[in-house]
Amino acid sequence: MLASFIIQRVLSRKFEKYSAVPSPHGLTGADVARLMLAQNGITDVKVQSVAGRLTDHYNPQDKTINLSEGVYASASVAACAIAAHETGHALQHAQGYAPLRVRSALVPVVTFANNTVQWVLLAGVIFFSIFPTLLWIGIALFAMTTFFSFVTLPVEINASQRAVQWMEGAGVVDASTRPMAVDALKWAAYTYVIAALGSLATLLYYISMANRR
C-alpha cells in the first residue's frame, strides 16, 4: 500500500510536469492517436474524449480509444505519450497480440471473481472450522485476479514500447522530449507492477491462513 501510494504520487507529479512541456509539433493527444492509427492502417477504431483525470483506456469491445479531458485536447509531451500508449493497445488488438487475447478472454471470469471473492473469502474464514473447502474456493477465485494482474504486465509494457518506438519514428518526440515520454510511461507501468505484487502477496496470505501457518 505504501509503495502504491508513493508511485501514484510520483506519477501524478510526472504527469503535471510533462503536461507543461509542449509537444514538438503542437500535436494533441487526439491528433497523436489518430495519426498513429492511420499510419498503421487501422480505420475501424474511434478516438473520443471521456471525463476524469488519467482515465485513459482502450476498449476492445467497441474499438474505442478513450482519452481523458487532460489528454485529448492537450498538446503536451505527457498527452502525446499517454495517447500513443493507448493506441498501442489498439495495435495489439489489430495484430492479435497473444497476451492481450489472453487478458480479454479472462475478463468475464475475473469480473465474476471480483464480484464474489470478498464474500466467499469472508465466509471461508468464518466457517473454516466446519467447511475449510469454502476458503480454498475463495483462494481459487482470488488466484484468478492475481493471474489477470500478471497477464496485464506484458500487455502494458508492450503498449509503451510500441508508443515510444512510433513516436520516435514519426517525429512526434525529439531528442529532448523522448526521455520525458519514456519517463512518464515508465512510472505508469510501475502502478501495474505494484498491483500485481500486492495481489500476489495477498494471495499468499490467504493460502498461509488456509494452511494454518
PLY file of the C-alpha trace (Angstrom):
ply
format ascii 1.0
element vertex 213
property float x
property float y
property float z
element edge 212
property int vertex1
property int vertex2
end_header
0.00 0.00 0.00
2.85 2.38 0.82
4.67 1.63 -2.44
1.44 2.06 -4.38
0.79 5.41 -2.70
4.31 6.66 -3.47
4.15 5.58 -7.10
0.74 7.19 -7.61
2.06 10.45 -6.15
5.18 10.37 -8.33
3.11 9.51 -11.42
0.77 12.42 -10.70
3.73 14.82 -10.37
5.33 13.45 -13.56
2.07 13.93 -15.45
1.75 17.52 -14.21
5.40 18.25 -15.04
5.33 16.84 -18.57
1.87 18.28 -19.21
3.53 21.69 -19.03
6.02 20.77 -21.79
4.63 21.45 -25.30
4.85 18.66 -27.85
7.44 19.48 -30.57
4.88 19.86 -33.38
1.89 21.02 -31.37
0.03 17.73 -31.70
-2.71 16.99 -29.18
-3.36 13.59 -27.66
-6.25 13.09 -30.07
-4.02 14.06 -33.02
-1.38 11.54 -31.98
-3.90 8.71 -31.57
-5.49 9.34 -34.97
-2.13 9.73 -36.71
-0.76 6.55 -35.15
-3.87 4.62 -36.19
-3.70 5.97 -39.75
0.00 5.19 -40.17
-0.64 1.62 -39.05
-3.58 1.12 -41.40
-6.26 0.93 -38.69
-9.50 2.58 -39.78
-12.15 0.99 -37.53
-11.08 2.47 -34.18
-12.68 5.65 -32.86
-10.84 8.21 -30.73
-13.04 10.00 -28.19
-12.86 12.08 -25.02
-14.03 10.82 -21.62
-14.46 12.56 -18.30
-11.98 12.27 -15.47
-8.25 12.52 -14.89
-5.94 9.73 -16.09
-8.98 7.70 -17.10
-7.44 6.88 -20.47
-8.05 3.37 -21.82
-8.63 1.32 -24.94
-11.89 -0.64 -25.14
-11.52 -3.68 -27.42
-15.26 -4.40 -27.22
-16.34 -1.33 -29.17
-12.88 -0.45 -30.56
-12.59 2.97 -28.98
-9.58 4.84 -27.66
-10.90 6.83 -24.71
-8.71 9.77 -23.73
-9.27 11.83 -20.60
-10.01 15.51 -20.95
-6.46 16.44 -19.94
-5.03 14.26 -22.71
-7.49 14.50 -25.60
-7.11 18.22 -26.30
-3.72 18.84 -24.71
-0.67 19.44 -26.92
1.87 18.31 -24.33
4.51 15.60 -24.12
2.52 13.78 -21.43
-0.65 13.81 -23.54
1.21 12.51 -26.60
2.81 9.69 -24.60
-0.44 8.55 -22.98
-2.38 8.74 -26.25
0.30 6.75 -28.07
0.28 4.15 -25.28
-3.49 3.63 -25.53
-3.20 3.47 -29.32
-0.56 0.80 -28.78
-3.33 -1.35 -27.31
-5.38 -0.83 -30.47
-2.39 -2.04 -32.50
-2.09 -5.09 -30.25
-5.76 -5.85 -30.82
-5.50 -5.45 -34.58
-2.41 -7.66 -34.75
-3.71 -10.35 -32.40
-1.10 -9.84 -29.69
-1.25 -13.05 -27.64
-1.13 -11.63 -24.07
-3.93 -9.21 -24.96
-6.04 -12.10 -26.27
-5.47 -13.98 -23.03
-6.38 -10.94 -20.94
-9.53 -10.30 -22.97
-10.59 -13.93 -22.59
-10.15 -13.69 -18.82
-12.29 -10.56 -18.40
-15.65 -12.38 -17.83
-14.08 -14.78 -15.34
-12.23 -12.04 -13.49
-15.33 -9.86 -13.39
-17.24 -12.70 -11.71
-14.33 -13.34 -9.34
-14.07 -9.67 -8.35
-17.79 -9.52 -7.59
-17.84 -12.61 -5.38
-14.36 -13.22 -3.97
-14.58 -10.96 -0.91
-17.80 -12.62 0.28
-16.51 -16.15 -0.36
-13.25 -15.39 1.47
-15.12 -13.83 4.39
-17.44 -16.82 4.67
-14.47 -19.15 4.28
-12.66 -17.53 7.21
-15.76 -17.51 9.44
-16.75 -21.12 8.71
-13.25 -22.50 8.23
-13.53 -24.97 11.12
-16.62 -26.65 9.67
-16.19 -26.07 5.93
-12.50 -25.43 5.06
-13.11 -26.05 1.36
-15.00 -22.75 1.13
-11.85 -20.78 1.90
-9.97 -22.66 -0.82
-12.74 -21.78 -3.27
-12.24 -18.14 -2.34
-8.50 -18.54 -2.80
-9.04 -20.03 -6.25
-11.19 -17.03 -7.21
-8.58 -14.62 -5.89
-5.87 -16.52 -7.76
-7.69 -15.71 -11.00
-7.50 -11.99 -10.25
-3.81 -12.34 -9.40
-3.13 -14.18 -12.65
-5.00 -11.43 -14.51
-2.73 -8.82 -12.90
0.38 -10.59 -14.12
-1.03 -11.14 -17.62
-1.66 -7.39 -17.74
2.05 -6.59 -17.25
3.35 -7.64 -20.71
0.30 -6.02 -22.33
1.04 -2.64 -20.73
4.80 -2.80 -21.19
4.47 -3.77 -24.85
2.00 -0.93 -25.48
4.51 1.54 -24.05
7.30 0.11 -26.18
5.13 0.46 -29.29
4.27 4.02 -28.28
7.87 5.15 -27.82
9.05 3.43 -30.99
6.30 5.00 -33.08
6.65 8.49 -31.58
10.37 8.47 -32.28
9.95 7.18 -35.83
7.13 9.60 -36.63
8.99 12.57 -35.17
6.35 13.22 -32.52
9.14 13.46 -29.95
12.68 14.72 -30.40
15.95 14.20 -28.55
14.87 16.43 -25.67
11.29 15.22 -25.24
11.77 11.48 -25.83
13.24 10.89 -22.31
10.23 12.70 -20.84
7.77 10.45 -22.68
9.71 7.35 -21.63
9.79 8.52 -18.00
6.05 9.18 -17.89
5.22 5.76 -19.33
7.73 4.05 -17.04
6.03 5.37 -13.91
2.63 4.47 -15.30
3.88 0.89 -15.77
5.08 0.77 -12.15
1.46 1.04 -10.98
0.68 -2.27 -12.71
3.78 -3.93 -11.25
2.85 -2.90 -7.71
-0.75 -4.02 -8.24
0.43 -7.45 -9.38
2.87 -7.85 -6.48
0.26 -6.67 -3.99
-2.24 -9.18 -5.35
0.35 -11.97 -5.10
1.19 -11.03 -1.51
-2.49 -11.12 -0.55
-2.94 -14.48 -2.27
-0.02 -15.96 -0.32
-1.51 -14.55 2.88
-4.80 -16.37 2.32
-3.00 -19.59 1.38
-1.00 -19.43 4.62
-4.22 -18.84 6.53
-5.84 -21.88 4.91
-2.79 -23.96 5.84
-2.98 -22.63 9.44
0.55 -21.26 9.13
0 1
1 2
2 3
3 4
4 5
5 6
6 7
7 8
8 9
9 10
10 11
11 12
12 13
13 14
14 15
15 16
16 17
17 18
18 19
19 20
20 21
21 22
22 23
23 24
24 25
25 26
26 27
27 28
28 29
29 30
30 31
31 32
32 33
33 34
34 35
35 36
36 37
37 38
38 39
39 40
40 41
41 42
42 43
43 44
44 45
45 46
46 47
47 48
48 49
49 50
50 51
51 52
52 53
53 54
54 55
55 56
56 57
57 58
58 59
59 60
60 61
61 62
62 63
63 64
64 65
65 66
66 67
67 68
68 69
69 70
70 71
71 72
72 73
73 74
74 75
75 76
76 77
77 78
78 79
79 80
80 81
81 82
82 83
83 84
84 85
85 86
86 87
87 88
88 89
89 90
90 91
91 92
92 93
93 94
94 95
95 96
96 97
97 98
98 99
99 100
100 101
101 102
102 103
103 104
104 105
105 106
106 107
107 108
108 109
109 110
110 111
111 112
112 113
113 114
114 115
115 116
116 117
117 118
118 119
119 120
120 121
121 122
122 123
123 124
124 125
125 126
126 127
127 128
128 129
129 130
130 131
131 132
132 133
133 134
134 135
135 136
136 137
137 138
138 139
139 140
140 141
141 142
142 143
143 144
144 145
145 146
146 147
147 148
148 149
149 150
150 151
151 152
152 153
153 154
154 155
155 156
156 157
157 158
158 159
159 160
160 161
161 162
162 163
163 164
164 165
165 166
166 167
167 168
168 169
169 170
170 171
171 172
172 173
173 174
174 175
175 176
176 177
177 178
178 179
179 180
180 181
181 182
182 183
183 184
184 185
185 186
186 187
187 188
188 189
189 190
190 191
191 192
192 193
193 194
194 195
195 196
196 197
197 198
198 199
199 200
200 201
201 202
202 203
203 204
204 205
205 206
206 207
207 208
208 209
209 210
210 211
211 212
